[in-house]
Amino acid sequence: MKKMMISALLLTMCVAMSGCSSNQEPAQKEPSVQTGEQSQGDKSVVIGVSLLTLEHVFYQDIQKAIQDKAGELGVQVIIEDAESDLNTQFSQVQNFVTQEVDAILLCPVSTVGSSTAVDLAAEAGIPVFTLDNRSDSDKIISHIAADNYLGGEVAAEYMAKKVLPEGGNVAVITEPDVESCLYREQGFLKYFEENPDTGIQILSTTDGDNDTNTAMSVMQDLFTSFGEKIDAVYTVTDGMGFGVKSAIEAADSDARIVSFTGNPQALAYIAEGTCFTATMRQDPDAMGGTSIENIVKYLKGEQVEKEMLVEPIPVDASNVNEYLK
C-alpha cells in the first residue's frame, strides 16, 4: 500500500515538474553509499543525502563529516552530488522516495524551487532536513548552517579594524543566486551602513558567478574602472577570491582580500603572506556531523531544534596554523 502511494506521488510530481524541466533527462551518477558499523541487533537507518556540489572542498569536507558521523552512530548514508542543478537534485529526491529511505538531508541547489522536492518526500512520510542553504518549503524539520549574515558582519568588522583601519575603498564580489552567499553580502554591506564612521567606501558590488575565472575577469574590469583606488576586495567565497588574487598579482596591486569559506587553499595563501589576508571559516565538520546527529535523534522521537546556526571564525596570519591540515 505504501509503495502504491509513493508511485502515485511520483507520477503526480513528475507531471507538475514537466512544465519547467527540459525534455532531456539529467545524467545519473552512481551514488556514494557509506554504511556505518551496526550494533548487533540494530536495524539500519538509511539517510539519503543530496549535496549541492562536490566540486568544492567545503562540500567535500561536509561529505566526510557526514560519513564519519554515520559510521559513529551506526547508520547508512547514500550521498548524491546534485552538481548545482535543481532538476538533478529533484531526481535524486525521487530516487530516495522510491528507495523508502528513513530521512533525507538536503543541501538545496536553490532556496526558491526546492519545495517541490521537499513536498514530494514529506507527502511520502519521509522527514527532510536542510544543510547550508535553506528551502522555501515549510515542511523542513530542522536546518543547520553557518550564520552567513553574521559572518558577513564579522568580515566587515575585520576589514574595518584590521585591513583598512584608516578607511579606504572596497570592491565586493558576490553570488546573489545562492542564498548563503547573498546573506554574506548583506551582512557585510549592512555593517558599513550602520557604521559610517569607518571611512570605508564600497566602490561596487559585482556578481562573480561563484566561479574563479569569472571573478578574475570581474576583477580585471574593476581595475580598468577604478585602478589604484581599490584598496581591498571582499569575496563571498574563497573560490572567487582565488580569481581575484590572480588579477591583483597580475596588476601588481597592493589590494588585499577578505573572503569567506575557510578553504584549505585559502588558508595556505594566508600562511604564505599573500594578498589573501583573511577568510571567514565555516565549520563543515560541525555542520555535517550535527546534521546526522539531529536526524538520528528525530527518528528516535527526540526533540531537535528548528534551526541551528554555526558562527564563522575569522582566520588570518595570527591563527591560521590552528586550521591548516
Legacy VTK file of the C-alpha trace (Angstrom):
# vtk DataFile Version 3.0
C-alpha trace
ASCII
DATASET POLYDATA
POINTS 325 float
0.000 0.000 0.000
2.871 2.335 0.897
4.625 1.605 -2.413
1.398 2.294 -4.327
1.073 5.672 -2.578
4.692 6.557 -3.388
4.266 5.580 -7.036
1.185 7.768 -7.290
3.008 10.679 -5.673
5.943 10.335 -8.040
3.656 10.316 -11.069
1.819 13.422 -9.844
5.003 15.342 -9.073
6.622 14.404 -12.392
3.612 15.839 -14.252
3.864 19.016 -12.161
7.556 19.383 -12.939
7.206 18.829 -16.680
6.298 22.461 -17.293
9.666 23.753 -16.031
12.031 20.903 -16.918
13.917 20.301 -20.101
12.994 17.256 -22.169
16.474 15.853 -21.671
16.956 13.684 -18.604
19.916 14.722 -16.395
22.821 12.328 -16.386
22.715 9.980 -13.401
25.832 9.356 -11.353
26.462 6.406 -9.120
25.707 7.440 -5.520
28.296 7.219 -2.790
26.967 4.668 -0.301
28.552 4.583 3.111
27.381 2.126 5.742
28.120 2.717 9.371
29.044 -0.165 11.621
25.870 -1.626 13.072
25.443 -2.567 16.711
24.356 -6.179 16.925
20.588 -6.464 16.620
20.084 -2.849 15.433
18.003 -2.143 12.353
19.906 0.042 9.922
18.683 3.605 9.428
19.143 4.815 5.854
19.560 8.540 5.145
19.541 9.939 1.620
21.860 12.932 1.192
21.835 15.322 -1.769
24.723 17.804 -1.613
24.661 20.964 -3.724
28.012 20.083 -5.295
31.096 18.019 -4.599
33.273 20.229 -6.767
34.211 22.485 -3.860
36.378 21.464 -0.903
33.812 22.791 1.578
31.226 20.232 0.461
33.856 17.517 0.272
34.595 18.230 3.945
30.876 18.114 4.730
30.635 14.762 2.942
33.468 13.346 5.060
31.895 14.682 8.270
28.585 13.050 7.331
30.290 9.733 6.585
32.301 9.830 9.821
29.270 10.616 11.981
27.168 7.972 10.208
29.843 5.390 10.984
29.985 6.527 14.597
26.203 6.300 15.058
25.747 3.096 13.065
23.562 4.398 10.251
23.778 4.195 6.469
24.032 7.245 4.190
23.512 7.390 0.426
25.311 10.509 -0.809
24.495 12.132 -4.157
26.109 15.104 -5.908
23.422 17.459 -7.277
26.046 19.208 -9.426
24.382 22.587 -8.735
21.364 21.578 -10.833
17.809 21.794 -9.460
16.391 19.107 -11.770
19.195 16.714 -10.876
18.502 17.252 -7.196
14.780 16.647 -7.693
15.562 13.349 -9.444
17.771 12.338 -6.531
14.961 13.017 -4.060
12.615 10.974 -6.278
15.053 8.086 -6.036
15.299 8.435 -2.253
11.499 8.298 -2.027
11.391 5.189 -4.235
14.061 3.578 -2.030
11.954 4.428 1.054
14.850 5.954 2.976
14.184 6.896 6.578
15.146 10.564 6.162
16.598 12.981 3.623
19.348 15.551 4.175
19.242 18.239 1.502
21.712 20.986 0.640
19.320 22.857 -1.671
20.672 23.970 -5.012
18.287 26.909 -4.759
16.083 28.178 -1.969
13.334 29.014 -4.448
12.014 25.888 -6.147
13.324 23.300 -3.712
9.898 22.960 -2.071
8.760 20.682 -4.916
11.271 18.018 -3.888
10.695 18.567 -0.174
6.921 18.280 -0.563
7.301 15.044 -2.518
9.294 13.479 0.296
7.079 14.876 3.057
3.911 13.542 1.421
5.561 10.123 1.315
6.136 10.367 5.057
9.895 10.962 4.815
11.261 13.779 7.031
13.557 16.286 5.293
16.403 18.231 6.904
18.393 21.012 5.240
22.060 21.915 5.451
23.868 25.124 4.453
21.162 26.597 2.168
17.518 26.965 3.133
14.477 25.640 1.310
11.326 27.635 0.603
9.275 24.709 1.933
7.570 24.981 5.325
7.915 21.215 5.846
11.606 21.195 6.815
12.202 19.507 10.180
15.490 21.231 11.017
18.031 23.490 9.304
21.761 23.740 10.074
24.050 26.304 8.510
26.824 28.757 9.113
25.435 32.082 10.311
26.192 33.683 6.976
24.674 37.078 7.757
26.663 37.330 10.992
29.722 36.100 9.097
29.311 38.974 6.646
29.190 41.424 9.546
32.283 39.833 11.109
34.103 40.109 7.768
33.179 43.786 7.525
34.355 44.481 11.061
37.621 42.702 10.293
38.007 44.763 7.127
37.397 47.991 9.037
39.600 47.262 12.042
42.404 45.091 10.680
42.737 45.723 6.937
41.713 49.374 6.470
41.702 50.997 9.928
42.261 54.409 8.331
39.480 53.893 5.788
39.650 53.141 2.084
37.820 51.766 -0.941
36.414 48.243 -1.114
35.028 46.228 -4.028
32.552 43.417 -3.265
32.290 40.332 -5.458
29.240 38.265 -4.680
26.883 35.496 -5.860
23.279 36.676 -5.415
21.694 33.467 -6.723
22.899 31.410 -3.740
21.123 32.297 -0.506
24.094 31.748 1.800
26.256 33.997 -0.387
23.565 36.656 -0.516
23.446 36.749 3.300
27.228 37.134 3.421
26.941 40.120 1.110
24.019 41.647 3.014
25.699 41.323 6.410
28.878 42.904 5.067
27.110 45.893 3.483
24.799 46.388 6.461
27.764 46.771 8.802
29.060 49.762 6.853
25.580 51.279 6.600
25.373 51.163 10.385
28.993 52.286 10.896
29.541 55.215 8.509
32.467 56.486 10.569
34.778 53.677 9.363
35.851 55.800 6.410
35.312 52.840 4.082
33.526 53.343 0.776
32.009 50.469 -1.201
33.074 51.099 -4.791
30.961 48.372 -6.403
29.075 45.134 -5.785
29.522 42.733 -8.703
28.298 39.196 -9.429
31.240 36.800 -9.737
29.002 33.795 -10.506
30.753 31.763 -7.785
33.459 30.949 -10.322
37.219 31.527 -10.100
37.709 32.547 -13.733
34.654 34.801 -13.759
35.826 36.532 -10.594
39.265 37.073 -12.136
37.653 38.674 -15.198
35.409 40.820 -12.979
38.430 41.996 -11.009
40.287 42.891 -14.199
37.290 45.014 -15.238
37.255 46.670 -11.817
40.909 47.625 -12.210
40.029 49.150 -15.576
37.242 51.184 -13.936
38.846 52.133 -10.622
42.569 51.428 -10.976
44.626 52.095 -7.866
41.583 53.361 -5.954
40.832 49.751 -4.930
42.348 49.116 -1.506
40.652 45.812 -0.683
38.193 43.256 -2.036
35.577 41.205 -0.202
34.561 37.965 -1.914
31.706 35.858 -0.553
33.519 32.599 -1.432
37.169 31.616 -1.354
36.889 30.249 -4.887
36.120 33.703 -6.250
38.871 35.064 -4.019
41.381 32.887 -5.867
40.432 34.532 -9.155
40.692 37.963 -7.552
44.137 37.056 -6.190
45.345 36.226 -9.708
44.056 39.542 -11.042
45.620 41.520 -8.180
49.000 39.893 -8.701
48.853 40.396 -12.473
48.065 44.088 -11.926
50.850 44.414 -9.325
48.279 45.931 -6.979
48.546 46.341 -3.207
44.838 45.452 -2.745
44.089 42.820 -0.135
41.394 40.151 0.032
38.975 39.200 2.792
36.980 36.152 1.823
34.556 33.530 3.147
34.638 29.725 3.494
37.932 28.575 5.045
39.082 26.556 2.045
42.453 24.812 2.687
43.997 26.626 -0.296
42.851 29.947 1.142
44.471 29.038 4.447
47.697 28.195 2.614
47.671 31.563 0.833
47.141 33.318 4.180
50.046 31.399 5.732
52.265 32.335 2.778
51.620 36.047 3.376
49.942 36.746 0.013
47.303 39.390 -0.654
44.785 36.813 0.555
44.614 38.329 4.047
41.748 36.573 5.803
38.816 34.200 5.361
35.701 33.623 7.453
35.970 29.910 8.193
32.817 27.855 8.301
32.869 24.622 10.282
31.940 21.817 7.858
32.761 19.160 10.469
30.248 20.574 12.936
27.641 21.230 10.247
27.796 17.785 8.639
28.140 15.824 11.855
25.420 17.688 13.725
23.007 17.200 10.814
23.314 13.414 11.093
23.055 13.578 14.891
19.825 15.577 14.598
18.313 13.162 12.112
19.060 10.161 14.338
17.611 11.981 17.364
14.454 12.866 15.458
13.961 9.308 14.233
14.248 8.158 17.857
11.433 10.533 18.793
13.627 13.140 20.453
13.190 16.909 20.084
15.506 18.747 17.675
15.989 22.467 17.182
14.228 24.022 14.206
17.342 25.993 13.307
20.979 25.799 14.334
23.469 28.430 13.145
27.242 27.993 13.462
29.227 31.230 13.820
32.071 31.612 11.268
35.581 32.242 12.610
37.947 34.872 11.131
41.222 33.231 10.132
44.310 35.325 9.339
48.056 35.118 9.856
47.596 35.228 13.636
45.693 31.915 13.893
45.950 30.186 10.510
48.277 27.461 11.810
45.451 26.203 14.040
43.390 25.290 10.975
45.987 24.149 8.449
45.711 20.414 7.840
LINES 1 326
325 0 1 2 3 4 5 6 7 8 9 10 11 12 13 14 15 16 17 18 19 20 21 22 23 24 25 26 27 28 29 30 31 32 33 34 35 36 37 38 39 40 41 42 43 44 45 46 47 48 49 50 51 52 53 54 55 56 57 58 59 60 61 62 63 64 65 66 67 68 69 70 71 72 73 74 75 76 77 78 79 80 81 82 83 84 85 86 87 88 89 90 91 92 93 94 95 96 97 98 99 100 101 102 103 104 105 106 107 108 109 110 111 112 113 114 115 116 117 118 119 120 121 122 123 124 125 126 127 128 129 130 131 132 133 134 135 136 137 138 139 140 141 142 143 144 145 146 147 148 149 150 151 152 153 154 155 156 157 158 159 160 161 162 163 164 165 166 167 168 169 170 171 172 173 174 175 176 177 178 179 180 181 182 183 184 185 186 187 188 189 190 191 192 193 194 195 196 197 198 199 200 201 202 203 204 205 206 207 208 209 210 211 212 213 214 215 216 217 218 219 220 221 222 223 224 225 226 227 228 229 230 231 232 233 234 235 236 237 238 239 240 241 242 243 244 245 246 247 248 249 250 251 252 253 254 255 256 257 258 259 260 261 262 263 264 265 266 267 268 269 270 271 272 273 274 275 276 277 278 279 280 281 282 283 284 285 286 287 288 289 290 291 292 293 294 295 296 297 298 299 300 301 302 303 304 305 306 307 308 309 310 311 312 313 314 315 316 317 318 319 320 321 322 323 324
